[in-house]
Structure formats: C-alpha cells, structure tokens
Amino acid sequence: MTADQHTAPGLTGDRARPTSRTTVAIITRNRREGVLHTLDRLAELPERPPVIVVDNGSEDGTADAVRAHPAGAEVLCPGRNTGALGRTLAVRHARTPYVAFSDDDSWWAPGALTTAAQLLDDHPDLGLLAARTLVGPDDAEDPLNAVLADSPLPPSDRFPGQPVLGFLACAAVVRRSAYLDVGGYHPLLFFGAEETLLAYDLTAAGWGVTYTPELTAHHHPGAAARPGRSPLLQRNEALTGWLRRPLRVALRRTAMLAGAAARGEPGAAAALLGLLARLPPALAKRRPLPAHVERAIGLLERPASAPSSVRPGTHQP
C-alpha cells in the first residue's frame, strides 16, 4: 500500500482539528508501512489525538510518507537514530498536558486516551499509566499484563490502579510535566530496558506509576524471530544498577555479565564492552534511589516476583 492509499476515517481534506488533551508520540526507523498502518488506526479514534512521529534516521521515505498521510501528524527528523530519546523529543514538542506512547506497530483502543486523561486530571500526582496490552489480530493478552497486575507493591489511595515499577514503552501514557521533571528516558541507555529507569525516577520524584487495565493498547509486532537477549538489554540492566542502585547491586550485575561473557553466552561480550565504555559517564551521573524506592524494588526482587523470562525492563528487575 502506498502513502496515498492510506485513509483516515473521519478526517476531511483540511485535516480536522484534534480535540484530545493527549498527544500520541511515535518513534520509528525504516518501518514506513508499519507506521502508516498505525496512523490509519490512530485516525479512527474518537479522540482525534494530535500525533508526533519522530523519524530516527529512516532511509525508506518514512518522513515524506508520514507527512502525506491524512492523519496530519507532525514529523520530527533529528537526522540520526536517537533511540528511545526520540520519545523525549516528541514530549518536548507536544502541546497537550498528556502524552501517550505508541510504536510503529501499536496503537490505542477507542476511548483509552479519554479515560487516561480523566484519570490524570483526577489524580494530580499520577505520573504514568501503564495500559493492558493486547497482542496480534487475536487480541491475545501480553504476558506482562498478569505480571503488572500481580505486582506485590501495596496499593495507594492516592492513585488508581496497581503501583508498579515497570511498563511497556508502547503502552503507556505520561503526564508531560512529570516526564520532563525527571528528564525522560536516560540518554546513556539509548534503547532497550529503558522503561525501568524511568519508572524508578518518576517514583523517586513522588509521581505515581500504576498499571491501569481500563486502558487498552494494541500491539501487532512483526513475525521476525528475536533469538536470545539483546546485548542492549543486558548492558542497560547493568547500567541501571550503576546509575541508581546500591553499589553491591551494580557490582553483582557487572560480575554476572562478565561471567556470562567469559562463558561465551550470546551477546554478553558485546554487552560488557558497551557497559565498560559507558561506565565513566554513568558514575558521573550516578544518583542512588531514595530508601523507599529501594524497599519497593526489594519486594519485586523476592523469588516470588516475576520470572526472568519476562521482558527485561518491564518485570521490575
């Protein structure tokens, strides 16, 4: 399907004015058809949200195709692959109080953005809402839904939903001011398991982070196999330790990664080299978490917590 074959139901030629208080932010790279399909789905939403697409250095004509799409998305082209930091760029450009994140293979269910905005309006200390994610054309439950719902963190009368310290990046809605208050996604991580550190930082700053299954996001990932754990995920789990966790945790994670590299485990050597290259700036930017956040992490690290097979960065390590 070409760009001019994509339609946006409910929009006129002058691109009908959005009424939503929530902007949808998308990062993409060389996934032209995927992001156009996502724009089709977002254009069907009754909220008619404004959309910002950050093109992370695509070479397949993505930016021009998005500009031509009748959804009227704003396109930001930083000129390079900014990884997860593209989301921060979108948040800075947003002109609404709330921002919902999608990927180029995910979108929001009708009414979800209205519900999210109302919850954020009603709870001024709420910083991030993690949504229930349905996967593929059969709307299968993402395994993460059960993990977040079963979080051992105690409920709070200040916030709706279940307190968590992790979420899926393409199924979350943030309060723009809270996100910018903590700096958004950390630049050292670039991409991979970046959600955990953001959840830590929001919680440390007093913002609520909760799983709210009343919100639904749809995720249709490609069928390409993803064998093993990405070196970026391994690297960033250890980096998060150096940036925020007690030294004993950072040292233990680094030792485990070094051991895996010595055993020749896939990706471990690359992850270790990436960690060592970023260790000096990580130490310079180190900011240990307050005691109450460490206590919460301790609840999540007990043996009864989420199995290690759950997506890193969302199982609240």
C-alpha positions as CSV (number, residue, x, y, z in Angstrom):
1,M,0.0,0.0,0.0
2,T,1.4,3.4,-0.9
3,A,1.2,6.5,1.1
4,D,-1.8,7.9,-0.9
5,Q,-3.7,4.7,-0.4
6,H,-3.9,5.2,3.4
7,T,-7.1,6.8,4.5
8,A,-8.0,8.5,7.8
9,P,-11.7,7.9,8.6
10,G,-13.5,11.0,9.9
11,L,-10.9,13.5,8.7
12,T,-11.5,16.0,5.9
13,G,-9.1,17.3,3.4
14,D,-8.2,20.2,5.7
15,R,-7.2,17.7,8.5
16,A,-9.9,18.1,11.1
17,R,-8.8,19.7,14.3
18,P,-7.9,17.4,17.1
19,T,-9.9,17.6,20.4
20,S,-7.8,15.3,22.6
21,R,-5.8,16.5,25.5
22,T,-3.4,13.7,24.9
23,T,-0.8,13.7,22.1
24,V,0.3,10.3,20.7
25,A,4.1,10.1,20.2
26,I,5.7,7.5,17.9
27,I,9.3,6.7,17.2
28,T,10.1,4.8,14.0
29,R,13.1,3.8,11.9
30,N,12.8,2.3,8.4
31,R,9.3,0.9,9.1
32,R,7.4,3.0,6.6
33,E,4.4,0.7,6.0
34,G,4.1,-0.1,9.7
35,V,3.9,3.5,10.9
36,L,1.4,4.3,8.1
37,H,-0.8,1.5,9.3
38,T,-0.5,2.8,12.9
39,L,-1.6,6.2,11.7
40,D,-4.6,4.7,10.0
41,R,-5.6,3.2,13.3
42,L,-5.0,6.3,15.3
43,A,-7.0,8.4,12.8
44,E,-10.0,6.2,13.6
45,L,-10.0,7.1,17.3
46,P,-12.9,9.3,18.6
47,E,-10.4,11.5,20.5
48,R,-8.7,12.5,17.2
49,P,-5.4,12.9,19.0
50,P,-2.6,15.0,17.7
51,V,0.3,12.8,16.6
52,I,4.0,13.4,16.6
53,V,6.2,11.0,14.7
54,V,10.0,11.0,15.3
55,D,11.8,9.6,12.4
56,N,15.0,8.1,13.7
57,G,17.1,8.4,10.6
58,S,15.0,6.3,8.2
59,E,16.2,5.7,4.7
60,D,12.9,4.3,3.2
61,G,11.0,7.6,2.7
62,T,9.2,7.3,6.1
63,A,9.2,11.0,6.8
64,D,7.7,12.1,3.5
65,A,5.1,9.3,3.6
66,V,4.0,10.3,7.2
67,R,3.7,14.0,6.1
68,A,1.5,12.9,3.2
69,H,-0.8,10.8,5.4
70,P,-4.2,12.4,6.1
71,A,-3.8,12.0,9.9
72,G,-1.8,15.2,9.8
73,A,1.0,14.0,12.1
74,E,3.8,16.4,12.9
75,V,7.1,14.9,11.8
76,L,10.4,15.5,13.7
77,C,13.6,14.4,12.0
78,P,16.6,14.7,14.3
79,G,18.9,13.5,11.5
80,R,20.1,10.4,13.3
81,N,18.9,7.4,15.3
82,T,18.1,8.8,18.7
83,G,16.7,5.6,20.1
84,A,14.3,6.0,23.0
85,L,15.3,9.6,23.3
86,G,13.1,10.3,20.3
87,R,10.2,10.0,22.7
88,T,11.6,12.8,24.8
89,L,11.9,14.9,21.7
90,A,8.3,14.3,21.0
91,V,7.2,15.1,24.6
92,R,9.1,18.4,24.4
93,H,7.2,19.3,21.2
94,A,3.8,18.2,22.5
95,R,1.3,21.0,23.3
96,T,-1.0,18.8,25.4
97,P,-0.7,18.0,29.1
98,Y,-0.5,14.3,28.5
99,V,1.4,12.1,26.0
100,A,0.6,8.5,25.0
101,F,3.4,6.5,23.5
102,S,2.9,4.1,20.6
103,D,5.4,2.3,18.4
104,D,5.1,1.9,14.7
105,D,3.4,-1.4,15.3
106,S,1.0,-0.4,18.1
107,W,-2.0,1.9,18.7
108,W,-4.6,2.8,21.3
109,A,-8.2,1.4,21.6
110,P,-11.1,3.8,21.2
111,G,-11.8,5.7,24.4
112,A,-8.5,4.7,26.1
113,L,-7.0,8.2,25.7
114,T,-10.1,9.8,27.1
115,T,-10.0,7.5,30.1
116,A,-6.3,8.2,30.7
117,A,-6.8,11.9,30.5
118,Q,-9.7,11.8,33.1
119,L,-7.6,9.7,35.5
120,L,-4.7,12.1,35.2
121,D,-7.0,15.0,35.7
122,D,-8.4,13.5,38.8
123,H,-5.1,12.5,40.3
124,P,-2.6,15.3,40.0
125,D,0.3,13.3,41.5
126,L,-0.1,10.5,38.9
127,G,2.8,10.5,36.5
128,L,2.4,7.4,34.3
129,L,-0.3,4.9,33.5
130,A,0.7,1.5,32.1
131,A,-2.0,0.0,29.9
132,R,-3.3,-3.5,29.3
133,T,-1.7,-4.7,26.1
134,L,-3.4,-7.0,23.6
135,V,-1.2,-8.7,21.0
136,G,-1.8,-9.5,17.4
137,P,-5.1,-9.9,15.4
138,D,-6.5,-12.3,18.0
139,D,-6.0,-9.8,20.9
140,A,-4.0,-12.2,23.0
141,E,-3.1,-11.0,26.4
142,D,0.5,-9.9,26.7
143,P,2.2,-11.9,29.5
144,L,3.2,-8.6,31.0
145,N,-0.4,-7.8,31.9
146,A,-0.5,-10.6,34.5
147,V,2.9,-9.6,35.9
148,L,1.9,-6.0,36.4
149,A,-1.5,-6.9,37.8
150,D,0.2,-9.2,40.4
151,S,2.8,-6.6,41.5
152,P,3.5,-7.0,45.2
153,L,3.7,-3.3,45.8
154,P,1.0,-2.1,48.2
155,P,-1.9,-0.2,46.7
156,S,-2.1,3.5,47.3
157,D,-5.2,5.6,48.0
158,R,-3.5,8.4,46.1
159,F,-3.6,6.7,42.7
160,P,-5.9,4.4,40.7
161,G,-4.7,1.0,39.6
162,Q,-1.8,-1.1,40.8
163,P,1.5,0.5,41.7
164,V,4.4,-0.9,39.5
165,L,8.0,-0.1,38.7
166,G,7.9,-1.2,35.1
167,F,5.8,-0.9,32.0
168,L,5.7,-1.5,28.2
169,A,7.0,1.6,26.4
170,C,4.4,1.4,23.6
171,A,1.5,1.1,26.0
172,A,2.0,4.0,28.5
173,V,0.5,7.4,29.0
174,V,2.5,10.1,30.8
175,R,1.9,13.4,32.4
176,R,4.1,15.7,30.3
177,S,5.3,17.8,33.2
178,A,6.2,14.7,35.3
179,Y,8.1,13.1,32.4
180,L,10.1,16.3,31.8
181,D,10.6,16.8,35.5
182,V,12.7,13.7,35.7
183,G,14.4,14.1,32.4
184,G,12.5,11.4,30.4
185,Y,14.4,8.4,29.2
186,H,18.1,8.4,30.2
187,P,20.5,9.3,27.4
188,L,23.1,6.6,28.4
189,L,20.6,3.8,27.8
190,F,19.7,4.8,24.2
191,F,17.3,1.8,23.7
192,G,16.4,-1.4,25.5
193,A,15.1,-1.9,29.0
194,E,14.8,1.9,29.3
195,E,11.4,1.8,31.0
196,T,12.6,0.6,34.3
197,L,14.9,3.5,35.0
198,L,12.1,6.0,34.0
199,A,9.7,4.2,36.4
200,Y,12.4,4.4,39.2
201,D,12.9,8.1,38.6
202,L,9.2,9.0,38.5
203,T,8.6,7.1,41.7
204,A,11.7,8.7,43.4
205,A,10.3,12.1,42.5
206,G,7.0,11.4,44.1
207,W,5.0,10.6,40.9
208,G,2.6,7.7,40.8
209,V,3.3,4.9,38.3
210,T,0.4,2.4,38.0
211,Y,-0.9,-0.4,35.9
212,T,-4.4,0.5,34.9
213,P,-6.1,-2.3,32.9
214,E,-9.1,0.0,32.0
215,L,-6.7,1.4,29.3
216,T,-6.1,-0.8,26.3
217,A,-3.3,-0.7,23.7
218,H,-3.0,-3.0,20.7
219,H,0.4,-4.3,19.7
220,H,1.0,-6.1,16.4
221,P,4.7,-6.9,16.4
222,G,6.3,-8.4,13.3
223,A,6.8,-12.1,12.9
224,A,10.6,-11.9,12.7
225,A,12.3,-14.0,15.3
226,R,14.3,-12.4,18.1
227,P,16.6,-15.1,19.4
228,G,18.4,-14.6,22.7
229,R,18.6,-11.5,24.7
230,S,19.8,-8.3,23.0
231,P,23.2,-7.1,24.2
232,L,21.5,-3.7,24.7
233,L,19.1,-5.2,27.2
234,Q,22.0,-6.9,29.1
235,R,24.1,-3.7,29.0
236,N,21.3,-1.5,30.2
237,E,20.3,-3.7,33.1
238,A,23.8,-3.4,34.4
239,L,24.0,0.4,33.6
240,T,20.8,1.0,35.5
241,G,22.5,-0.6,38.5
242,W,25.4,1.8,38.3
243,L,23.1,4.8,37.7
244,R,20.6,4.2,40.5
245,R,21.1,1.1,42.6
246,P,23.4,0.4,45.6
247,L,27.0,-0.4,44.7
248,R,26.6,-4.1,45.8
249,V,23.8,-4.4,43.2
250,A,25.8,-2.7,40.4
251,L,28.9,-4.9,41.2
252,R,26.8,-8.1,41.3
253,R,25.2,-7.3,37.9
254,T,28.6,-6.5,36.4
255,A,30.1,-9.7,37.7
256,M,27.3,-11.7,36.3
257,L,27.7,-10.1,33.0
258,A,31.4,-10.7,33.0
259,G,30.8,-14.3,33.9
260,A,28.4,-14.7,31.0
261,A,30.9,-13.1,28.6
262,A,33.6,-15.5,29.9
263,R,31.3,-18.5,29.2
264,G,30.7,-17.2,25.7
265,E,27.0,-16.6,26.2
266,P,25.4,-14.9,23.1
267,G,25.6,-11.1,23.3
268,A,27.3,-11.0,26.7
269,A,30.7,-9.8,25.5
270,A,29.2,-7.0,23.4
271,A,27.1,-6.0,26.4
272,L,30.1,-6.0,28.7
273,L,32.1,-3.8,26.3
274,G,29.2,-1.4,26.0
275,L,28.9,-1.2,29.7
276,L,32.6,-0.5,30.3
277,A,32.5,2.2,27.6
278,R,29.6,3.9,29.4
279,L,30.8,3.4,33.0
280,P,32.6,6.7,33.4
281,P,29.6,8.9,32.5
282,A,27.3,6.5,34.4
283,L,29.4,7.1,37.6
284,A,29.5,10.8,36.9
285,K,25.6,10.8,36.7
286,R,25.1,8.3,39.4
287,R,22.1,9.2,41.7
288,P,21.1,6.5,44.1
289,L,17.4,6.0,44.7
290,P,15.8,7.0,48.0
291,A,15.3,4.3,50.6
292,H,11.5,3.9,50.0
293,V,12.1,3.1,46.3
294,E,14.8,0.6,47.2
295,R,12.4,-1.1,49.6
296,A,9.8,-1.3,46.8
297,I,12.4,-2.8,44.5
298,G,13.2,-5.3,47.2
299,L,9.6,-6.5,47.2
300,L,9.9,-7.1,43.5
301,E,13.2,-8.9,43.6
302,R,11.9,-11.6,46.0
303,P,11.8,-15.1,44.5
304,A,8.1,-14.9,44.2
305,S,8.4,-11.9,41.8
306,A,8.1,-12.1,38.0
307,P,10.1,-14.8,36.3
308,S,13.3,-13.7,34.5
309,S,11.8,-14.8,31.1
310,V,9.5,-11.7,31.2
311,R,10.6,-8.9,29.0
312,P,13.5,-7.0,30.7
313,G,12.7,-3.5,31.7
314,T,9.1,-4.4,32.4
315,H,9.4,-7.1,35.1
316,Q,10.7,-4.6,37.6
317,P,14.1,-6.3,38.0
